[in-house]
Amino acid sequence: MIRLPPDRLATHQWIVGTALSAPNVMLVAQTALVAALAVRPLPWAARGLGALGGMMAAGYLMEAGFPEAIRQPDREKTPILLGGFALALAMGLLGSRAARSRGSIA
């Protein structure tokens, strides 16, 4: 686990994220893409969400605490990590499907 001084913690969260959360930059991009899709079906926004989902799912797998949460389940951390990974994976797969279907997001 990385120990950061309080004055660097906010910057670290924006750029790198935490063990339980993607970087804020990715979360802002996700919010913007979801808002764009709420207005109308935009193939580029669906593909963008797919790319973000893939990156987020990969991030969970690279996180040091993920394998530990599988090997030694914790009542608090394991459901959060598994739920976040499953949702990121679903977002990646759905966005990938939209990209393959030539722009249709249905």
KACOR-V808147 format. One record per residue. OMEGA is omega as a letter, one per 20 degrees, with the letter a starting at -180 (NA if undefined). NEAR is the number of other ideal C-beta (glycine too) atoms within 12 Angstrom. Layout:
omega=OMEGA near=NEAR
omega=OMEGA near=NEAR
This chain:
omega=a near=9
omega=r near=15
omega=a near=8
omega=r near=15
omega=a near=10
omega=a near=10
omega=r near=8
omega=a near=14
omega=a near=17
omega=r near=15
omega=r near=16
omega=r near=21
omega=a near=23
omega=a near=18
omega=a near=16
omega=a near=22
omega=r near=25
omega=r near=28
omega=a near=23
omega=a near=24
omega=r near=23
omega=r near=33
omega=a near=22
omega=r near=20
omega=r near=21
omega=a near=31
omega=r near=22
omega=r near=16
omega=r near=22
omega=r near=30
omega=a near=19
omega=r near=20
omega=r near=29
omega=r near=21
omega=r near=16
omega=r near=21
omega=r near=26
omega=r near=14
omega=r near=11
omega=a near=12
omega=r near=17
omega=a near=22
omega=a near=24
omega=r near=20
omega=r near=29
omega=r near=33
omega=r near=30
omega=r near=31
omega=r near=38
omega=r near=32
omega=r near=27
omega=r near=35
omega=r near=36
omega=r near=27
omega=a near=27
omega=r near=35
omega=r near=30
omega=r near=19
omega=r near=29
omega=a near=33
omega=a near=22
omega=a near=16
omega=a near=29
omega=a near=15
omega=a near=28
omega=r near=27
omega=r near=16
omega=r near=16
omega=r near=26
omega=a near=18
omega=a near=10
omega=a near=12
omega=r near=17
omega=a near=17
omega=a near=9
omega=a near=13
omega=a near=21
omega=r near=21
omega=r near=17
omega=a near=23
omega=a near=31
omega=r near=23
omega=r near=17
omega=r near=31
omega=a near=31
omega=r near=18
omega=r near=23
omega=r near=34
omega=r near=25
omega=r near=21
omega=r near=32
omega=a near=31
omega=r near=21
omega=r near=28
omega=r near=34
omega=r near=23
omega=r near=22
omega=a near=29
omega=a near=24
omega=a near=16
omega=r near=17
omega=r near=12
omega=r near=16
omega=r near=15
omega=a near=27
omega=NA near=12
